[in-house]
Amino acid sequence: MLRWALRVVSRGLSAPRPCWRWRTVRAMAEGPRAAVAGQTKRLNSGAEVAERLEENGHQDKRLKGGADEEGAEDQGKKSPKRKIVLLMAYSGKGYHGMQRNMGSSQFKTIEDDLVSALVQSGCIPENHGEDMKKMSFQRCARTDKGVSAAGQIVSLKVRLIDDILEKINNHLPSHIRILGLKRVTGGFNSKNKCDARTYSYMLPTFAFAHKDHDVQEEVYRLDKETLDRVNKLLSCYKGTHNFHNFTSQKGPRDPSARRYIMEMYCGEPFVRENMEFAVIKVKGQSFMMHQIRKMIGLVIAIVKGYAAESILERSWGEEKVDVPKAPGLGLVLERVHFEKYNRRFGNDGLHEPLEWTEEEEKIAVFKEQYIYPTIINTEREEKSMANWLSTLPIHDFNSSAVEMQANNKNSKNSSDLEGSDGCGDDSD
């Protein structure tokens, strides 16, 4: 044994080459390290994707894995679903408002026709039309019975098919049009992201004629002095006030009754079909049901001489005030505003600002073709403003709070049957 060792030393034998067992052991040791490194790399890449998707309001469903998800993903590549907004214009006559009444086909709404067109055009699956939450549908403003819109915005997830606007409009009646489409962030909600709404109210100017003057509706023309007084009264609404007297089911100490009005004015009168009209514009953060119609109704009552100007200040206090509600005909949702969203995402290189400069001409054409003629012809045929003006004398603008409560109890049932035909941006 000693001699064998000496021979090894004297010959300078090198260490034996590793056998196949040693190579196998080393590979087994290095394998987990390589697998962990590869897995870490994939997880890091997945985390970056998940983070980007989270910013857009999505979850990375691929992390759940599975053959079903892979098949759905392949199908999604053919018809991807994306969050978008649609710019809508419609004439509200003959409809019971914008919002769809699921389970009730008795009262037709704008959304009934819209959802039907989305399904028929292939933008959404049929089951999404039955359950609108599946496509994350949200309207910006809940216009009510008879109210039209020139700039309504709805947000939803759709399949971005070719010629999407043309295909949707092909399945809509001519008095409902989709005028524009923009991609938005995945978490976008048209109602919650809206900073302000602008409404217009078109009315015949004889509504401002003093009650002691016997005027003919088609002959009456609004003079500058009266228009100036109208605008002075409308400007009083600007700022933050308690509008509990301008809606229903709001108490004087309800914080949600306080609303901020940015601007309100009446434009120059114009003649259509031998009758003079004017348009009142109002911009505010949000409006309660019937608020705009009551704001205008009270100004008309003051200008006509039925109520003193001091009633405006009284109406913002805790006292209950009898505020008349102008007819629903003439109220139009003109535009919705997204200033905060535009500042954050409008110039990020991925999304467009929610502005519709290129669509303004289409909006103007639609109003001239469908909204204004409907208002004018309906006023001439049904005389909604003239009939409403005849009810102003029955209002008691000097009633005390106790008297008002007694009157409300007597008229509660009849007023409840009237239904919602004003504007309401709130869900409450």
C-alpha positions as CSV (number, residue, x, y, z in Angstrom):
1,M,0.0,0.0,0.0
2,L,2.9,2.3,0.9
3,R,4.6,1.5,-2.4
4,W,1.5,2.3,-4.4
5,A,1.2,5.7,-2.7
6,L,4.8,6.5,-3.5
7,R,4.3,5.6,-7.1
8,V,1.4,8.0,-7.3
9,V,3.4,10.8,-5.8
10,S,6.5,10.2,-8.0
11,R,4.5,10.0,-11.2
12,G,2.5,13.2,-10.4
13,L,-0.9,11.8,-11.3
14,S,-3.6,14.4,-11.6
15,A,-7.0,14.2,-9.9
16,P,-9.4,11.8,-11.5
17,R,-11.9,13.2,-14.1
18,P,-15.4,13.4,-12.7
19,C,-17.5,10.4,-13.6
20,W,-21.0,10.5,-15.0
21,R,-22.4,10.3,-11.5
22,W,-20.6,13.5,-10.4
23,R,-21.8,15.3,-13.5
24,T,-25.4,14.2,-12.7
25,V,-25.1,15.4,-9.1
26,R,-23.8,18.8,-10.1
27,A,-26.6,19.2,-12.7
28,M,-29.1,18.4,-10.1
29,A,-27.6,21.0,-7.7
30,E,-27.5,23.7,-10.4
31,G,-30.9,22.9,-11.8
32,P,-33.0,24.4,-9.0
33,R,-30.8,27.6,-9.0
34,A,-31.5,28.0,-12.8
35,A,-35.2,27.3,-12.4
36,V,-35.5,29.8,-9.5
37,A,-33.6,32.4,-11.6
38,G,-35.9,31.8,-14.6
39,Q,-39.0,31.9,-12.4
40,T,-37.9,35.1,-10.8
41,K,-37.4,36.7,-14.2
42,R,-40.8,35.6,-15.3
43,L,-42.4,36.8,-12.1
44,N,-40.7,40.2,-12.4
45,S,-42.0,40.5,-16.0
46,G,-45.5,39.5,-14.9
47,A,-45.4,42.0,-12.0
48,E,-44.6,44.8,-14.4
49,V,-47.6,43.8,-16.6
50,A,-49.9,43.4,-13.6
51,E,-48.8,46.9,-12.4
52,R,-49.6,48.4,-15.8
53,L,-53.0,46.7,-15.9
54,E,-53.8,47.8,-12.4
55,E,-53.3,51.4,-13.4
56,N,-55.9,50.8,-16.1
57,G,-58.3,49.3,-13.7
58,H,-57.8,45.7,-14.8
59,Q,-56.6,42.5,-13.2
60,D,-54.2,40.1,-14.9
61,K,-56.5,37.1,-15.4
62,R,-53.6,35.1,-17.0
63,L,-52.0,34.6,-13.5
64,K,-54.9,32.3,-12.7
65,G,-53.9,29.9,-15.5
66,G,-55.8,27.0,-16.9
67,A,-56.8,25.8,-20.3
68,D,-60.2,27.6,-20.3
69,E,-58.4,31.0,-19.7
70,E,-56.0,30.3,-22.5
71,G,-58.9,29.6,-24.9
72,A,-60.7,32.7,-23.8
73,E,-57.5,34.7,-24.3
74,D,-57.1,33.4,-27.8
75,Q,-60.7,34.4,-28.5
76,G,-60.1,37.8,-27.0
77,K,-57.3,38.5,-29.4
78,K,-59.7,38.2,-32.3
79,S,-62.2,40.6,-30.7
80,P,-60.6,42.5,-27.8
81,K,-62.7,44.3,-25.3
82,R,-61.7,47.8,-24.4
83,K,-63.0,50.6,-22.2
84,I,-64.4,53.4,-24.3
85,V,-66.8,56.4,-24.0
86,L,-69.5,57.1,-26.6
87,L,-70.7,60.6,-27.4
88,M,-74.5,60.4,-27.8
89,A,-77.1,62.8,-29.1
90,Y,-80.9,62.0,-28.9
91,S,-84.3,63.5,-28.9
92,G,-86.0,62.5,-25.7
93,K,-89.6,62.9,-26.9
94,G,-91.6,59.6,-26.5
95,Y,-89.0,58.1,-24.1
96,H,-89.3,57.7,-20.4
97,G,-85.8,59.0,-19.8
98,M,-82.3,57.7,-20.4
99,Q,-81.8,55.0,-17.8
100,R,-82.9,51.5,-18.6
101,N,-85.6,49.9,-16.4
102,M,-84.6,46.2,-16.3
103,G,-87.5,43.9,-16.2
104,S,-90.0,46.5,-17.4
105,S,-90.8,46.9,-21.1
106,Q,-93.8,49.2,-20.4
107,F,-91.7,52.3,-20.4
108,K,-89.2,52.6,-23.3
109,T,-85.9,54.4,-22.6
110,I,-83.0,55.6,-24.6
111,E,-80.8,52.8,-23.2
112,D,-83.2,50.2,-24.4
113,D,-82.5,51.2,-28.0
114,L,-78.8,51.7,-27.4
115,V,-78.2,48.3,-25.8
116,S,-80.2,46.6,-28.6
117,A,-77.9,48.3,-31.2
118,L,-74.8,47.3,-29.4
119,V,-75.8,43.6,-29.4
120,Q,-77.0,43.6,-33.0
121,S,-73.8,45.3,-34.2
122,G,-71.6,42.7,-32.4
123,C,-70.0,45.1,-30.0
124,I,-71.2,43.2,-26.9
125,P,-72.4,39.7,-26.3
126,E,-76.1,39.2,-25.8
127,N,-75.7,38.3,-22.1
128,H,-74.0,41.7,-21.5
129,G,-77.1,43.4,-22.8
130,E,-79.2,41.5,-20.2
131,D,-76.8,42.4,-17.4
132,M,-75.2,45.8,-18.1
133,K,-72.8,45.4,-15.2
134,K,-70.9,42.9,-17.3
135,M,-69.8,45.6,-19.7
136,S,-69.2,48.2,-16.9
137,F,-71.9,50.5,-18.3
138,Q,-72.4,53.9,-16.8
139,R,-74.2,57.0,-18.1
140,C,-72.9,60.5,-17.2
141,A,-76.3,62.1,-16.6
142,R,-79.6,60.5,-15.9
143,T,-81.8,62.5,-18.2
144,D,-85.5,61.9,-17.5
145,K,-88.8,61.8,-19.4
146,G,-88.9,63.9,-22.5
147,V,-85.4,65.4,-21.9
148,S,-83.0,65.5,-24.9
149,A,-79.3,65.4,-25.1
150,A,-76.7,66.8,-27.5
151,G,-73.6,65.7,-25.6
152,Q,-74.4,62.7,-23.4
153,I,-71.5,60.4,-22.5
154,V,-71.6,56.8,-21.6
155,S,-68.7,54.5,-20.6
156,L,-68.6,50.8,-21.3
157,K,-66.4,47.9,-22.4
158,V,-67.0,46.8,-26.0
159,R,-65.4,44.8,-28.8
160,L,-63.5,47.2,-31.0
161,I,-64.9,45.9,-34.3
162,D,-64.2,47.6,-37.7
163,D,-66.4,50.6,-38.6
164,I,-67.9,50.4,-35.1
165,L,-69.8,53.8,-35.1
166,E,-71.3,53.1,-38.5
167,K,-72.5,49.6,-37.4
168,I,-74.0,50.9,-34.1
169,N,-75.8,53.7,-35.8
170,N,-77.2,51.4,-38.5
171,H,-79.2,49.7,-35.7
172,L,-80.4,52.9,-34.0
173,P,-83.4,55.1,-35.0
174,S,-82.4,58.4,-36.7
175,H,-83.2,60.5,-33.6
176,I,-80.5,58.7,-31.6
177,R,-76.9,59.0,-32.9
178,I,-73.5,58.0,-31.7
179,L,-71.3,61.0,-32.8
180,G,-67.9,60.0,-31.3
181,L,-65.8,57.4,-29.6
182,K,-62.6,57.6,-27.5
183,R,-60.5,55.1,-25.6
184,V,-60.3,55.7,-21.8
185,T,-58.5,54.2,-18.8
186,G,-59.8,50.8,-17.6
187,G,-61.1,52.3,-14.4
188,F,-63.0,55.2,-16.0
189,N,-66.5,55.8,-14.8
190,S,-68.4,58.5,-16.8
191,K,-70.6,59.6,-13.9
192,N,-67.9,59.7,-11.1
193,K,-65.2,61.3,-13.3
194,C,-67.5,64.1,-14.5
195,D,-66.6,67.5,-13.1
196,A,-69.6,69.5,-14.3
197,R,-72.6,69.4,-16.6
198,T,-74.1,72.0,-18.9
199,Y,-77.8,72.1,-19.7
200,S,-79.8,74.4,-21.9
201,Y,-83.5,75.2,-21.6
202,M,-85.3,76.5,-24.8
203,L,-88.5,78.4,-24.1
204,P,-90.8,80.8,-25.9
205,T,-90.1,84.4,-24.8
206,F,-93.8,85.2,-24.0
207,A,-93.1,83.3,-20.8
208,F,-91.4,86.5,-19.5
209,A,-94.4,88.8,-20.4
210,H,-95.8,90.5,-17.3
211,K,-99.1,88.9,-16.1
212,D,-100.9,92.3,-16.3
213,H,-100.1,92.6,-20.0
214,D,-102.4,90.9,-22.5
215,V,-100.0,89.5,-25.1
216,Q,-100.4,87.3,-28.2
217,E,-97.9,84.5,-28.1
218,E,-96.7,84.7,-31.7
219,V,-96.5,88.5,-31.7
220,Y,-94.7,89.0,-28.4
221,R,-91.0,90.0,-28.6
222,L,-88.7,90.2,-25.6
223,D,-87.3,93.7,-25.0
224,K,-83.8,94.4,-23.8
225,E,-84.9,95.7,-20.4
226,T,-86.8,92.5,-19.6
227,L,-83.9,90.3,-20.8
228,D,-81.5,92.2,-18.6
229,R,-83.7,91.6,-15.6
230,V,-84.0,87.9,-16.4
231,N,-80.2,87.6,-16.6
232,K,-79.8,89.6,-13.3
233,L,-82.1,87.1,-11.6
234,L,-80.4,84.0,-13.1
235,S,-77.0,85.3,-12.0
236,C,-78.2,85.1,-8.4
237,Y,-78.0,81.3,-8.6
238,K,-74.3,81.4,-9.2
239,G,-72.2,80.0,-6.3
240,T,-73.1,77.5,-3.6
241,H,-76.7,77.5,-2.3
242,N,-79.0,75.2,-0.4
243,F,-81.4,74.0,-3.1
244,H,-83.7,71.8,-0.9
245,N,-86.7,73.8,-2.1
246,F,-85.8,73.0,-5.8
247,T,-86.2,69.3,-5.5
248,S,-88.2,66.6,-3.6
249,Q,-87.3,64.5,-0.7
250,K,-84.4,66.8,0.5
251,G,-84.5,68.4,3.9
252,P,-83.1,71.9,4.6
253,R,-80.2,70.4,6.6
254,D,-79.4,67.7,4.1
255,P,-75.7,68.3,3.0
256,S,-76.4,66.9,-0.4
257,A,-78.9,69.7,-1.1
258,R,-76.0,72.2,-1.3
259,R,-75.0,72.6,-5.0
260,Y,-72.5,74.8,-6.8
261,I,-73.6,76.7,-9.9
262,M,-70.8,78.0,-12.1
263,E,-72.8,80.0,-14.6
264,M,-76.4,80.7,-15.7
265,Y,-77.7,83.2,-18.3
266,C,-80.3,83.7,-21.0
267,G,-79.0,84.3,-24.6
268,E,-80.4,86.6,-27.2
269,P,-83.9,85.7,-28.5
270,F,-84.5,84.4,-32.0
271,V,-87.5,83.6,-34.2
272,R,-88.5,80.2,-35.3
273,E,-91.8,79.3,-37.1
274,N,-93.1,82.9,-36.4
275,M,-92.5,82.4,-32.6
276,E,-89.7,84.0,-30.6
277,F,-87.6,81.7,-28.4
278,A,-84.6,82.1,-26.1
279,V,-82.2,79.6,-24.6
280,I,-81.1,79.6,-21.0
281,K,-77.7,77.9,-20.3
282,V,-76.7,76.6,-16.8
283,K,-73.4,74.9,-15.8
284,G,-73.0,73.2,-12.4
285,Q,-71.2,70.4,-10.8
286,S,-74.4,68.3,-10.6
287,F,-78.1,68.8,-10.4
288,M,-80.9,67.2,-8.4
289,M,-84.1,66.0,-9.9
290,H,-86.2,68.9,-11.2
291,Q,-83.7,71.4,-9.9
292,I,-83.1,73.3,-13.2
293,R,-86.8,73.4,-14.1
294,K,-87.6,74.9,-10.6
295,M,-84.8,77.4,-10.9
296,I,-86.2,78.6,-14.2
297,G,-89.8,78.4,-13.0
298,L,-89.1,80.6,-10.0
299,V,-87.4,83.3,-12.2
300,I,-90.4,83.3,-14.6
301,A,-92.8,83.7,-11.6
302,I,-90.8,86.7,-10.5
303,V,-90.5,88.4,-13.9
304,K,-94.2,87.9,-14.6
305,G,-95.1,89.6,-11.3
306,Y,-96.4,86.7,-9.2
307,A,-93.5,86.6,-6.7
308,A,-91.2,89.2,-5.2
309,E,-87.4,89.0,-5.8
310,S,-86.9,88.4,-2.1
311,I,-88.2,84.9,-2.6
312,L,-84.8,83.8,-4.0
313,E,-83.1,84.5,-0.7
314,R,-86.0,82.8,1.2
315,S,-85.8,79.7,-0.9
316,W,-82.1,79.1,0.1
317,G,-83.0,79.2,3.8
318,E,-84.6,76.5,5.9
319,E,-88.2,77.8,5.3
320,K,-90.3,75.8,3.0
321,V,-91.1,77.8,-0.2
322,D,-93.5,77.0,-3.0
323,V,-91.3,76.8,-6.1
324,P,-93.1,76.2,-9.4
325,K,-91.6,73.7,-11.8
326,A,-91.3,74.7,-15.5
327,P,-92.3,72.2,-18.2
328,G,-89.9,69.5,-19.1
329,L,-90.1,70.3,-22.8
330,G,-87.0,72.4,-23.8
331,L,-84.5,70.9,-21.4
332,V,-81.4,69.5,-23.1
333,L,-78.1,68.1,-21.8
334,E,-75.6,70.1,-23.8
335,R,-72.2,69.0,-22.6
336,V,-70.4,67.1,-19.8
337,H,-67.0,68.2,-18.6
338,F,-63.9,66.1,-17.5
339,E,-61.3,68.7,-16.7
340,K,-59.5,66.7,-13.9
341,Y,-59.4,63.5,-16.1
342,N,-58.0,65.5,-19.0
343,R,-55.3,67.1,-16.9
344,R,-54.1,63.7,-15.7
345,F,-54.6,61.4,-18.7
346,G,-55.3,63.7,-21.7
347,N,-51.7,64.3,-22.5
348,D,-50.1,61.0,-21.3
349,G,-49.4,59.8,-24.8
350,L,-51.8,56.8,-24.4
351,H,-55.2,58.5,-24.1
352,E,-57.0,61.3,-25.8
353,P,-58.5,64.2,-23.8
354,L,-62.3,64.0,-23.5
355,E,-63.0,67.0,-25.7
356,W,-65.2,66.9,-28.8
357,T,-64.1,69.8,-30.9
358,E,-64.1,67.8,-34.1
359,E,-67.6,66.6,-33.4
360,E,-69.1,70.1,-32.8
361,E,-70.4,70.4,-36.3
362,K,-72.2,67.0,-36.1
363,I,-73.7,68.1,-32.7
364,A,-75.0,71.4,-34.2
365,V,-76.5,69.6,-37.2
366,F,-78.3,67.0,-35.0
367,K,-79.8,69.8,-32.8
368,E,-81.1,71.7,-35.8
369,Q,-82.5,68.5,-37.4
370,Y,-84.0,66.7,-34.4
371,I,-83.9,68.6,-31.1
372,Y,-85.0,72.1,-31.9
373,P,-87.8,71.2,-34.3
374,T,-89.2,68.8,-31.7
375,I,-89.3,71.5,-29.1
376,I,-90.8,74.1,-31.4
377,N,-93.4,71.8,-33.0
378,T,-94.4,70.3,-29.6
379,E,-94.8,73.8,-28.1
380,R,-97.0,75.0,-30.9
381,E,-99.1,71.8,-30.9
382,E,-99.4,71.0,-27.2
383,K,-98.8,74.6,-25.8
384,S,-96.9,73.2,-22.8
385,M,-95.5,76.6,-21.7
386,A,-98.8,78.4,-22.2
387,N,-100.7,75.8,-20.2
388,W,-98.1,75.8,-17.4
389,L,-98.2,79.6,-17.1
390,S,-101.9,79.4,-16.4
391,T,-101.2,77.5,-13.3
392,L,-98.9,80.1,-11.7
393,P,-101.7,82.0,-10.0
394,I,-102.6,79.0,-7.9
395,H,-99.1,79.0,-6.2
396,D,-98.9,80.8,-2.9
397,F,-95.4,82.4,-2.9
398,N,-96.0,84.0,0.5
399,S,-97.1,80.9,2.4
400,S,-95.5,80.1,5.8
401,A,-93.7,76.8,6.4
402,V,-96.7,75.5,8.4
403,E,-99.1,76.3,5.6
404,M,-96.8,74.8,3.0
405,Q,-96.7,71.5,4.9
406,A,-100.4,71.3,5.1
407,N,-100.8,72.0,1.4
408,N,-98.1,69.4,0.6
409,K,-100.0,66.7,2.5
410,N,-103.1,67.4,0.4
411,S,-101.3,67.3,-2.9
412,K,-98.7,64.6,-2.2
413,N,-100.6,61.8,-3.9
414,S,-101.3,63.7,-7.1
415,S,-97.7,65.0,-7.4
416,D,-96.3,61.5,-6.9
417,L,-98.2,60.2,-9.9
418,E,-96.6,62.8,-12.1
419,G,-93.3,60.9,-12.4
420,S,-89.8,62.0,-13.1
421,D,-89.4,64.3,-16.1
422,G,-86.7,66.7,-15.2
423,C,-83.0,66.2,-14.9
424,G,-81.1,64.2,-12.3
425,D,-77.4,63.6,-12.3
426,D,-77.4,62.0,-8.9
427,S,-78.3,58.4,-8.1
428,D,-80.2,59.4,-5.0
